Amino acid sequence: MNSILAPDVALCTICDWPYLARLLVLVRSLQRVDPALTLHVVCLDEPTRRYLEKRPGIIATAVSEVERGDPEVLATRRFRTQTGYAWTLKPAICLHVLRSRPDAGAVLFLDADLMFFDSPEPIFDELARGSVLLVPERHVAPAAWTRAGGRPDLGTAAGETWGFYNSGTVGFRRDRAGLAALGWWREQCLSGGQDWGAPGARGDQWNLNPVPNRFGGVRIIDHPGVGLAPWNARGTTLECRGAHLLADGRPVVFYHFQSLRLRHESVVSRLTGWRGNDLGRLPGVTPPLRATIYRQWRLSTGERELLWWPYLRELAAAVAEIRGEQPAWADTLRRNTAGEIAGDVVSELSWRTYLAAGRLLPPPARRAVSSLRARARQRFTTRA
């Protein structure tokens, strides 16, 4: 890849101790596709910062540095969960990186659970043509997700609850329109960025909905290999051609491995994972860890073989590395199993109610059931 554009775009993300293995996979994938790329990582805890501070390709920053520069963000921490606070931090992190990197003409936020398969140059090229870069969710027909037609609200007007653009990849140029959009997004996340599923919740992603109509220079990238995720990959033709993985004939730039859970292998873990898609054990990891994702994502054979299995191999290598240096790291994966079972039961019952009667319920009732599922998942589980 030609790295001429890469130094102009500062890449950033956020990570905590349980998410460390995913972060390492992201960093290694970026270095494979372009060794010149560097990732700014805002660390939510001190162990994560210490672990990452001397790693190549990473600039590790304590979250306290972002908070000192933006006390209004810090003020929201006391009444938001770790997940909700991480969402609130995204625009503040982008602003912090632009302040700390005067040489950067733009900033690109990436969720830590991405893995790059090819050059990010299509993303850089799109951002170079405008002031704001958005990645559409591109929800496929719900019938393609589950036999029962899971999450029919997405891809419709009700999808506004979650947002039409994925906040896991969003970019802003250091120009008038880009900074205005980024500042506006920050304000919306501060005032309405409560945890997803709470009454009146409007998280970071939902707050991106109005951006194209409010600001100029917004580029909505149209590339089948950018923004691939469990909710849209099933509508894509995946194939290997030479050394490249293609989606609808174009290179897969990255895939968003959303909703992945790692569980210790045990009877209890199998019980708490009864709703999940079981992807099996991480290869070569001892003691064993199992990987599952949300039940509603129906993965095709191509997705499993070409996307998820390579990711799990990379994740297993990252887990082995971390355990070699920090043997107690895997203890962070232990969950409140009783609470998780309760959350799964509530979520499952409301899910079946939605599927059985969703089309008959009025919109307010549908939104209430959907909110109940989301709240159960947020209340009883850690970030996944």
TORZA-429459 format. One line per field, with one value per residue (C-alpha): x, y, z; chain; residue number from 0; residue in one letter. Coordinates in nm, 3 decimals. Each point is the difference from the previous one (the first is absolute). Layout:
xx	c(X | ...);
yy	c(Y | ...);
zz	c(Z | ...);
c	c(A | ...);
k	c(NUM | ...);
r	c(a | ...);
***
This chain:
xx	c(0.000 | 0.109 | 0.028 | -0.002 | -0.349 | 0.038 | 0.200 | -0.265 | -0.267 | 0.043 | -0.162 | -0.143 | -0.201 | -0.091 | 0.079 | -0.026 | 0.166 | -0.260 | 0.013 | 0.380 | 0.022 | -0.236 | 0.207 | 0.318 | -0.170 | -0.103 | 0.351 | 0.167 | -0.244 | 0.073 | 0.373 | -0.040 | -0.180 | 0.221 | 0.293 | 0.006 | -0.336 | -0.011 | -0.303 | -0.077 | -0.156 | -0.183 | 0.018 | -0.287 | 0.220 | 0.363 | 0.086 | -0.098 | 0.214 | 0.302 | -0.033 | -0.023 | 0.233 | 0.310 | -0.172 | 0.093 | -0.268 | -0.184 | -0.016 | -0.161 | -0.176 | -0.169 | -0.365 | 0.077 | 0.185 | -0.316 | -0.207 | 0.231 | -0.048 | -0.377 | -0.146 | -0.355 | 0.065 | 0.145 | -0.315 | -0.207 | 0.209 | -0.167 | -0.342 | 0.095 | 0.114 | 0.343 | -0.158 | -0.208 | 0.299 | 0.213 | -0.264 | -0.009 | 0.378 | 0.026 | -0.034 | 0.205 | 0.279 | -0.007 | 0.035 | 0.279 | 0.195 | -0.035 | 0.130 | 0.295 | 0.082 | 0.033 | 0.148 | -0.320 | -0.247 | -0.272 | -0.092 | -0.158 | -0.158 | 0.004 | -0.169 | 0.246 | -0.185 | 0.087 | 0.253 | 0.142 | 0.041 | 0.117 | 0.126 | -0.207 | 0.080 | -0.365 | -0.092 | 0.281 | -0.094 | -0.364 | 0.090 | 0.238 | -0.298 | -0.212 | -0.014 | -0.184 | 0.011 | -0.294 | -0.034 | -0.360 | -0.132 | -0.132 | -0.243 | -0.098 | -0.355 | -0.083 | -0.108 | 0.364 | 0.102 | -0.217 | -0.264 | -0.248 | 0.107 | 0.208 | 0.015 | -0.258 | 0.023 | 0.341 | -0.006 | -0.331 | -0.093 | 0.029 | 0.367 | 0.054 | 0.022 | 0.338 | 0.106 | 0.042 | 0.378 | 0.243 | 0.195 | 0.266 | 0.159 | -0.046 | 0.237 | 0.032 | 0.231 | 0.163 | -0.201 | -0.296 | -0.272 | 0.183 | 0.069 | -0.354 | -0.146 | 0.236 | -0.081 | -0.373 | 0.031 | 0.182 | -0.278 | -0.266 | 0.188 | 0.032 | -0.366 | -0.163 | 0.261 | -0.154 | 0.052 | -0.160 | -0.342 | -0.066 | -0.317 | 0.061 | 0.345 | 0.166 | 0.353 | 0.299 | -0.106 | -0.357 | 0.138 | 0.168 | -0.336 | -0.050 | 0.363 | -0.043 | -0.288 | 0.159 | 0.353 | 0.169 | 0.274 | -0.140 | 0.118 | -0.197 | 0.234 | -0.142 | 0.237 | -0.117 | 0.328 | -0.020 | -0.231 | -0.059 | -0.160 | -0.229 | -0.310 | 0.087 | 0.261 | -0.267 | -0.115 | 0.352 | 0.180 | 0.332 | 0.283 | 0.378 | 0.179 | 0.374 | 0.122 | -0.313 | -0.331 | -0.278 | -0.353 | -0.216 | 0.318 | 0.181 | 0.262 | -0.121 | 0.162 | -0.117 | -0.266 | -0.169 | 0.001 | -0.282 | -0.165 | 0.282 | 0.015 | 0.283 | -0.098 | 0.193 | -0.078 | -0.231 | -0.350 | -0.103 | 0.142 | -0.195 | -0.316 | 0.053 | 0.080 | -0.315 | -0.122 | 0.322 | 0.141 | 0.279 | 0.316 | 0.194 | 0.318 | 0.280 | 0.262 | 0.298 | -0.110 | 0.036 | -0.201 | -0.258 | -0.215 | -0.315 | -0.117 | -0.365 | -0.188 | -0.358 | -0.255 | -0.172 | 0.304 | -0.028 | 0.350 | 0.041 | 0.262 | 0.209 | -0.014 | 0.113 | 0.282 | 0.128 | -0.062 | -0.069 | 0.242 | 0.300 | -0.102 | -0.025 | 0.349 | 0.138 | -0.194 | 0.138 | 0.356 | -0.074 | -0.151 | 0.305 | 0.232 | -0.189 | -0.023 | 0.373 | 0.066 | -0.310 | -0.128 | -0.290 | -0.140 | -0.249 | -0.162 | -0.155 | -0.209 | -0.183 | -0.354 | -0.282 | -0.148 | -0.323 | -0.059 | 0.087 | -0.247 | -0.270 | 0.083 | -0.007 | -0.336 | -0.159 | 0.153 | -0.113 | -0.359 | -0.028 | 0.167 | -0.259 | -0.280 | 0.134 | 0.018 | -0.337 | -0.200 | 0.235 | -0.190 | -0.324 | 0.124 | -0.024 | 0.334 | 0.024 | -0.044 | 0.258 | 0.248 | -0.070 | 0.069 | 0.314 | 0.116 | -0.063 | 0.229 | 0.272 | -0.026 | 0.022 | 0.314 | 0.156 | -0.106 | 0.119 | 0.304 | 0.330 | 0.103 | 0.005);
yy	c(0.000 | 0.357 | 0.163 | 0.361 | 0.063 | -0.201 | 0.257 | 0.263 | -0.209 | -0.073 | -0.331 | -0.040 | -0.237 | -0.076 | -0.312 | -0.148 | -0.302 | -0.264 | 0.127 | -0.015 | -0.311 | 0.152 | 0.318 | -0.196 | -0.171 | 0.338 | 0.142 | -0.302 | 0.006 | 0.369 | -0.066 | -0.287 | 0.215 | 0.305 | -0.004 | 0.382 | 0.026 | 0.097 | -0.034 | 0.238 | -0.208 | 0.171 | -0.242 | -0.015 | -0.147 | 0.011 | -0.370 | 0.042 | 0.312 | -0.164 | -0.308 | 0.201 | 0.292 | -0.155 | -0.201 | 0.083 | 0.170 | 0.126 | 0.336 | -0.080 | 0.281 | -0.011 | 0.097 | 0.257 | 0.207 | 0.021 | 0.079 | 0.280 | 0.163 | -0.051 | 0.018 | -0.013 | -0.352 | -0.103 | 0.128 | -0.266 | -0.292 | -0.036 | -0.086 | -0.204 | -0.357 | -0.081 | -0.062 | 0.317 | 0.206 | -0.146 | 0.110 | 0.348 | 0.023 | -0.066 | 0.359 | 0.132 | -0.244 | 0.119 | 0.361 | -0.095 | -0.173 | 0.299 | 0.227 | -0.228 | -0.059 | 0.341 | -0.178 | -0.201 | 0.134 | -0.242 | -0.251 | -0.342 | -0.184 | -0.381 | -0.239 | -0.241 | -0.309 | 0.054 | -0.193 | 0.128 | -0.237 | 0.254 | 0.355 | 0.278 | 0.218 | 0.007 | 0.154 | 0.256 | 0.086 | 0.059 | 0.215 | 0.205 | 0.096 | 0.138 | 0.120 | -0.288 | -0.373 | -0.222 | -0.375 | -0.116 | -0.295 | -0.154 | -0.235 | -0.290 | -0.128 | -0.121 | -0.340 | -0.064 | 0.020 | -0.258 | -0.244 | 0.204 | 0.330 | 0.138 | 0.371 | 0.115 | 0.351 | 0.056 | 0.116 | 0.178 | 0.329 | -0.166 | -0.056 | 0.360 | -0.134 | -0.154 | 0.231 | -0.026 | 0.056 | -0.212 | 0.191 | -0.269 | 0.176 | 0.375 | 0.271 | 0.378 | 0.238 | 0.293 | 0.257 | 0.221 | -0.251 | -0.298 | 0.169 | 0.138 | -0.348 | -0.154 | 0.268 | -0.045 | -0.379 | 0.050 | 0.224 | -0.253 | -0.285 | 0.205 | 0.095 | -0.311 | -0.275 | -0.212 | -0.372 | -0.178 | -0.137 | 0.231 | 0.210 | 0.284 | -0.133 | 0.142 | -0.130 | 0.118 | -0.183 | 0.128 | 0.352 | -0.036 | -0.026 | 0.375 | 0.075 | -0.025 | 0.249 | 0.242 | 0.031 | 0.032 | -0.223 | -0.323 | -0.308 | -0.323 | -0.266 | -0.242 | -0.295 | -0.356 | -0.081 | 0.293 | -0.056 | -0.372 | -0.135 | -0.281 | 0.205 | 0.050 | -0.253 | -0.259 | 0.215 | 0.003 | -0.245 | -0.093 | -0.163 | -0.031 | 0.114 | -0.036 | 0.159 | 0.212 | -0.066 | 0.163 | 0.115 | 0.039 | 0.012 | 0.267 | -0.046 | -0.056 | 0.291 | -0.099 | -0.197 | 0.106 | -0.298 | 0.137 | -0.186 | -0.253 | -0.147 | -0.204 | -0.248 | -0.240 | -0.358 | -0.137 | -0.133 | 0.345 | 0.169 | -0.237 | 0.080 | 0.376 | -0.033 | -0.184 | 0.295 | 0.056 | -0.119 | -0.227 | 0.049 | -0.260 | 0.021 | 0.242 | -0.223 | -0.090 | 0.198 | -0.173 | 0.009 | 0.005 | 0.297 | -0.024 | 0.269 | 0.084 | 0.283 | 0.123 | -0.256 | 0.221 | 0.008 | -0.288 | -0.046 | -0.153 | -0.267 | 0.257 | 0.243 | -0.266 | -0.133 | 0.321 | 0.256 | -0.146 | -0.291 | 0.215 | 0.252 | -0.267 | -0.125 | 0.353 | 0.044 | -0.325 | 0.120 | 0.329 | -0.179 | -0.229 | 0.301 | 0.186 | -0.307 | -0.053 | 0.344 | 0.044 | -0.344 | 0.153 | 0.184 | -0.275 | 0.044 | 0.319 | -0.219 | -0.158 | 0.130 | 0.037 | -0.325 | 0.022 | 0.351 | -0.102 | -0.289 | 0.239 | 0.250 | -0.268 | -0.133 | 0.348 | 0.076 | -0.331 | 0.038 | 0.353 | -0.114 | -0.272 | 0.241 | 0.238 | -0.270 | -0.149 | 0.321 | 0.275 | 0.075 | 0.019 | 0.232 | 0.376 | 0.181 | 0.114 | -0.358 | -0.128 | 0.258 | -0.092 | -0.370 | 0.081 | 0.230 | -0.275 | -0.237 | 0.261 | 0.095 | -0.364 | -0.047 | 0.319 | -0.065 | -0.357 | -0.027 | 0.171 | 0.167 | -0.248);
zz	c(0.000 | -0.067 | 0.343 | -0.121 | 0.137 | 0.320 | 0.208 | -0.075 | 0.172 | 0.371 | 0.099 | 0.349 | 0.215 | 0.361 | 0.201 | 0.347 | 0.160 | -0.104 | -0.361 | -0.021 | -0.221 | -0.257 | -0.002 | -0.073 | -0.294 | -0.141 | 0.034 | -0.159 | -0.291 | -0.062 | 0.004 | -0.246 | -0.256 | 0.058 | 0.248 | -0.002 | 0.178 | 0.367 | 0.226 | 0.288 | 0.279 | 0.286 | 0.292 | 0.248 | 0.272 | 0.106 | -0.062 | -0.366 | -0.037 | 0.162 | -0.219 | -0.321 | 0.064 | -0.159 | -0.273 | -0.360 | -0.205 | 0.311 | 0.177 | 0.336 | 0.185 | 0.340 | -0.010 | 0.271 | -0.262 | -0.211 | 0.310 | 0.108 | -0.336 | 0.007 | 0.354 | -0.136 | -0.124 | 0.336 | 0.173 | -0.181 | 0.123 | 0.338 | -0.143 | -0.307 | -0.028 | -0.140 | -0.340 | 0.005 | 0.108 | -0.277 | -0.252 | 0.152 | -0.027 | -0.374 | -0.128 | 0.293 | -0.093 | -0.361 | 0.116 | 0.240 | -0.276 | -0.231 | 0.277 | 0.073 | -0.365 | -0.172 | -0.303 | -0.057 | -0.250 | 0.109 | 0.269 | -0.049 | 0.293 | -0.019 | 0.241 | 0.160 | -0.125 | -0.366 | -0.204 | -0.326 | -0.291 | -0.257 | -0.039 | 0.162 | -0.300 | -0.121 | 0.339 | -0.019 | -0.358 | 0.094 | 0.299 | -0.217 | -0.219 | 0.283 | 0.358 | 0.169 | -0.075 | 0.094 | -0.052 | -0.061 | 0.196 | -0.326 | 0.171 | -0.219 | -0.015 | 0.353 | -0.133 | -0.086 | 0.365 | 0.172 | -0.107 | 0.200 | -0.157 | 0.288 | 0.083 | -0.257 | 0.145 | -0.154 | -0.358 | 0.066 | 0.162 | 0.339 | -0.080 | 0.102 | 0.356 | -0.083 | -0.280 | -0.374 | 0.014 | 0.195 | 0.263 | -0.003 | -0.297 | -0.027 | -0.122 | 0.013 | -0.185 | 0.171 | -0.194 | 0.081 | -0.086 | 0.149 | 0.333 | 0.015 | -0.052 | 0.254 | 0.259 | -0.058 | 0.036 | 0.329 | 0.132 | -0.097 | 0.168 | 0.318 | 0.015 | -0.143 | 0.008 | 0.273 | -0.007 | -0.289 | 0.090 | 0.295 | -0.016 | -0.245 | -0.081 | -0.309 | -0.019 | -0.198 | -0.314 | 0.001 | 0.026 | -0.339 | -0.178 | -0.063 | -0.097 | -0.381 | 0.006 | 0.246 | -0.142 | -0.335 | -0.132 | 0.143 | -0.187 | 0.047 | -0.127 | -0.256 | 0.011 | 0.074 | 0.174 | 0.245 | 0.295 | -0.044 | 0.317 | 0.119 | -0.087 | -0.367 | -0.116 | -0.074 | -0.288 | -0.148 | -0.228 | 0.161 | -0.193 | -0.001 | -0.313 | 0.020 | 0.322 | 0.042 | 0.171 | -0.201 | 0.081 | -0.309 | -0.206 | 0.202 | 0.276 | 0.353 | 0.183 | 0.348 | 0.183 | 0.324 | 0.238 | 0.211 | 0.292 | 0.048 | 0.350 | 0.144 | 0.270 | 0.218 | -0.094 | 0.270 | 0.057 | 0.122 | -0.308 | -0.222 | 0.197 | -0.027 | -0.369 | -0.100 | -0.208 | -0.187 | -0.329 | 0.118 | -0.206 | 0.198 | 0.204 | -0.073 | -0.167 | 0.215 | 0.306 | 0.337 | 0.223 | -0.277 | -0.090 | -0.212 | -0.242 | -0.059 | -0.170 | 0.019 | -0.104 | -0.256 | -0.228 | -0.244 | -0.137 | -0.341 | -0.058 | -0.186 | 0.293 | 0.244 | -0.214 | -0.159 | 0.276 | 0.344 | 0.007 | -0.106 | 0.265 | 0.270 | -0.091 | 0.036 | 0.323 | 0.137 | -0.071 | 0.178 | 0.300 | 0.024 | -0.011 | 0.272 | 0.223 | -0.040 | 0.148 | 0.216 | 0.110 | 0.194 | -0.304 | -0.083 | 0.341 | -0.139 | -0.230 | 0.291 | 0.012 | 0.243 | -0.125 | 0.199 | -0.130 | -0.352 | 0.008 | 0.126 | -0.273 | -0.267 | 0.121 | -0.003 | -0.337 | -0.147 | 0.120 | -0.136 | -0.323 | -0.052 | 0.086 | -0.261 | -0.266 | 0.084 | 0.024 | -0.114 | -0.319 | 0.191 | 0.271 | -0.039 | -0.043 | 0.365 | 0.121 | -0.249 | 0.119 | 0.364 | -0.063 | -0.196 | 0.281 | 0.257 | -0.191 | -0.025 | 0.366 | 0.106 | -0.203 | 0.137 | 0.360 | 0.033 | -0.228 | -0.049 | -0.326 | -0.286);
c	c(A | A | A | A | A | A | A | A | A | A | A | A | A | A | A | A | A | A | A | A | A | A | A | A | A | A | A | A | A | A | A | A | A | A | A | A | A | A | A | A | A | A | A | A | A | A | A | A | A | A | A | A | A | A | A | A | A | A | A | A | A | A | A | A | A | A | A | A | A | A | A | A | A | A | A | A | A | A | A | A | A | A | A | A | A | A | A | A | A | A | A | A | A | A | A | A | A | A | A | A | A | A | A | A | A | A | A | A | A | A | A | A | A | A | A | A | A | A | A | A | A | A | A | A | A | A | A | A | A | A | A | A | A | A | A | A | A | A | A | A | A | A | A | A | A | A | A | A | A | A | A | A | A | A | A | A | A | A | A | A | A | A | A | A | A | A | A | A | A | A | A | A | A | A | A | A | A | A | A | A | A | A | A | A | A | A | A | A | A | A | A | A | A | A | A | A | A | A | A | A | A | A | A | A | A | A | A | A | A | A | A | A | A | A | A | A | A | A | A | A | A | A | A | A | A | A | A | A | A | A | A | A | A | A | A | A | A | A | A | A | A | A | A | A | A | A | A | A | A | A | A | A | A | A | A | A | A | A | A | A | A | A | A | A | A | A | A | A | A | A | A | A | A | A | A | A | A | A | A | A | A | A | A | A | A | A | A | A | A | A | A | A | A | A | A | A | A | A | A | A | A | A | A | A | A | A | A | A | A | A | A | A | A | A | A | A | A | A | A | A | A | A | A | A | A | A | A | A | A | A | A | A | A | A | A | A | A | A | A | A | A | A | A | A | A | A | A | A | A | A | A | A | A | A | A | A | A | A | A | A | A | A | A | A | A | A | A | A | A | A | A | A | A | A | A | A | A | A | A | A | A | A | A | A);
k	c(0 | 1 | 2 | 3 | 4 | 5 | 6 | 7 | 8 | 9 | 10 | 11 | 12 | 13 | 14 | 15 | 16 | 17 | 18 | 19 | 20 | 21 | 22 | 23 | 24 | 25 | 26 | 27 | 28 | 29 | 30 | 31 | 32 | 33 | 34 | 35 | 36 | 37 | 38 | 39 | 40 | 41 | 42 | 43 | 44 | 45 | 46 | 47 | 48 | 49 | 50 | 51 | 52 | 53 | 54 | 55 | 56 | 57 | 58 | 59 | 60 | 61 | 62 | 63 | 64 | 65 | 66 | 67 | 68 | 69 | 70 | 71 | 72 | 73 | 74 | 75 | 76 | 77 | 78 | 79 | 80 | 81 | 82 | 83 | 84 | 85 | 86 | 87 | 88 | 89 | 90 | 91 | 92 | 93 | 94 | 95 | 96 | 97 | 98 | 99 | 100 | 101 | 102 | 103 | 104 | 105 | 106 | 107 | 108 | 109 | 110 | 111 | 112 | 113 | 114 | 115 | 116 | 117 | 118 | 119 | 120 | 121 | 122 | 123 | 124 | 125 | 126 | 127 | 128 | 129 | 130 | 131 | 132 | 133 | 134 | 135 | 136 | 137 | 138 | 139 | 140 | 141 | 142 | 143 | 144 | 145 | 146 | 147 | 148 | 149 | 150 | 151 | 152 | 153 | 154 | 155 | 156 | 157 | 158 | 159 | 160 | 161 | 162 | 163 | 164 | 165 | 166 | 167 | 168 | 169 | 170 | 171 | 172 | 173 | 174 | 175 | 176 | 177 | 178 | 179 | 180 | 181 | 182 | 183 | 184 | 185 | 186 | 187 | 188 | 189 | 190 | 191 | 192 | 193 | 194 | 195 | 196 | 197 | 198 | 199 | 200 | 201 | 202 | 203 | 204 | 205 | 206 | 207 | 208 | 209 | 210 | 211 | 212 | 213 | 214 | 215 | 216 | 217 | 218 | 219 | 220 | 221 | 222 | 223 | 224 | 225 | 226 | 227 | 228 | 229 | 230 | 231 | 232 | 233 | 234 | 235 | 236 | 237 | 238 | 239 | 240 | 241 | 242 | 243 | 244 | 245 | 246 | 247 | 248 | 249 | 250 | 251 | 252 | 253 | 254 | 255 | 256 | 257 | 258 | 259 | 260 | 261 | 262 | 263 | 264 | 265 | 266 | 267 | 268 | 269 | 270 | 271 | 272 | 273 | 274 | 275 | 276 | 277 | 278 | 279 | 280 | 281 | 282 | 283 | 284 | 285 | 286 | 287 | 288 | 289 | 290 | 291 | 292 | 293 | 294 | 295 | 296 | 297 | 298 | 299 | 300 | 301 | 302 | 303 | 304 | 305 | 306 | 307 | 308 | 309 | 310 | 311 | 312 | 313 | 314 | 315 | 316 | 317 | 318 | 319 | 320 | 321 | 322 | 323 | 324 | 325 | 326 | 327 | 328 | 329 | 330 | 331 | 332 | 333 | 334 | 335 | 336 | 337 | 338 | 339 | 340 | 341 | 342 | 343 | 344 | 345 | 346 | 347 | 348 | 349 | 350 | 351 | 352 | 353 | 354 | 355 | 356 | 357 | 358 | 359 | 360 | 361 | 362 | 363 | 364 | 365 | 366 | 367 | 368 | 369 | 370 | 371 | 372 | 373 | 374 | 375 | 376 | 377 | 378 | 379 | 380 | 381 | 382 | 383);
r	c(m | n | s | i | l | a | p | d | v | a | l | c | t | i | c | d | w | p | y | l | a | r | l | l | v | l | v | r | s | l | q | r | v | d | p | a | l | t | l | h | v | v | c | l | d | e | p | t | r | r | y | l | e | k | r | p | g | i | i | a | t | a | v | s | e | v | e | r | g | d | p | e | v | l | a | t | r | r | f | r | t | q | t | g | y | a | w | t | l | k | p | a | i | c | l | h | v | l | r | s | r | p | d | a | g | a | v | l | f | l | d | a | d | l | m | f | f | d | s | p | e | p | i | f | d | e | l | a | r | g | s | v | l | l | v | p | e | r | h | v | a | p | a | a | w | t | r | a | g | g | r | p | d | l | g | t | a | a | g | e | t | w | g | f | y | n | s | g | t | v | g | f | r | r | d | r | a | g | l | a | a | l | g | w | w | r | e | q | c | l | s | g | g | q | d | w | g | a | p | g | a | r | g | d | q | w | n | l | n | p | v | p | n | r | f | g | g | v | r | i | i | d | h | p | g | v | g | l | a | p | w | n | a | r | g | t | t | l | e | c | r | g | a | h | l | l | a | d | g | r | p | v | v | f | y | h | f | q | s | l | r | l | r | h | e | s | v | v | s | r | l | t | g | w | r | g | n | d | l | g | r | l | p | g | v | t | p | p | l | r | a | t | i | y | r | q | w | r | l | s | t | g | e | r | e | l | l | w | w | p | y | l | r | e | l | a | a | a | v | a | e | i | r | g | e | q | p | a | w | a | d | t | l | r | r | n | t | a | g | e | i | a | g | d | v | v | s | e | l | s | w | r | t | y | l | a | a | g | r | l | l | p | p | p | a | r | r | a | v | s | s | l | r | a | r | a | r | q | r | f | t | t | r | a);
***
